[in-house]
């Protein structure tokens, strides 16, 4: 989900969290304690990159996470996998009693 959000436009961590909440109709939320480790992992994988700049209190902070070319490829792969999985789950859930 983070890769999909960042595929649309570069965002900072807080904006990513807000966008996820907004597009899911307030169903999905991510805490800072989960978001930033996830972003760090995606960055280590080479799927996203981030720019550094000083924050309001003059500390270095990461801003504008964005998807890399490798991240776009991985997103396509994961979206296809999710499509297959969600169809399979829908079929199982739709089973009627014989």
Secondary structure, DSSP 8 states (H G I E B T S, - for coil): -HHHHHHH--B-HHHHHHHHHHHTTTS----HHHHHHHHHHHHHTTSEEEEEEE-TTS-EEEEEEEE-HHHHHHHHHHHHHHHHHHHHHHHHHT----
